[in-house]
Amino acid sequence: MIRIYLLLVFALFSSAPFAKTIVVLGDSISAGYGMPIEKGWVNLLQQTLNEQNKPYTLINKSISGDTTAGGLARIDQALEQHTPEIVLLELGANDGLRGMPPTLIKKNLRELVKRIKANGAQTLLLSMRIPSNYGQRYTEMFYSNYPELAEEMDVPFVPFILEDVALEPDMMQADQLHPNEKAQPIIAQKIWNHLEPILQTN
């Protein structure tokens, strides 16, 4: 009787699809700053994965205020703990807001992508911009890090993820830096449009 039960349990688990993991390594934009976490784009993206019957679980390792240096301090543990197939890398904005050299920001992002690749995972680079009052030269140098690094490291990237919401006052919080709940479905859809092709190859 016990043997039959064990065989049934084994058959059940062997026939079920094994869930794969996607880690989100980001800052306040991904951590759902200023809103319930379930309203954030990460949770909405998980809902889309579920609706599309994609066997992936999103693990949100985002921390408000985090920098690329902070990401480097945390990435190895996240990779070891969750062994993700994909990492959504959304860092750099806080570096820019602190006026860090764009070359240093790119260096840190490059190292993050290298460690992710070394762990056997794919990277989807989520691009950010900083406010124009930092000056055109600096803001363009900052943003160009993302497409340049994507080409250099041969990884896909999502153009400025707040492109469709950053200049819409009713989609931004009072600080005009963080998107509100209304903006989250738009962000989730934009990221999904770039994530779905990657899932097709996994």
Buried (B, 14 or more C-beta within 10 A) or exposed (E): EEEEEEEEEEEEEEEEEEEBBBBBBBBBBBBBBBBEEEBBBBBBBBEBBEEEEBEBBBBBBBBBEBBBBBBBEBBEEBBEEBEBBBBBBBBBBBBBBEEBEBEEBBBBBBBBBEBBBEBEBBBBBBBBBBEEEBEEEBBEBBBEBBEBBBEEBEBEBBEBBBBBBBEBEEBBBEEEBBBBBEBBBBBBBBBBEBBEEBBEEE
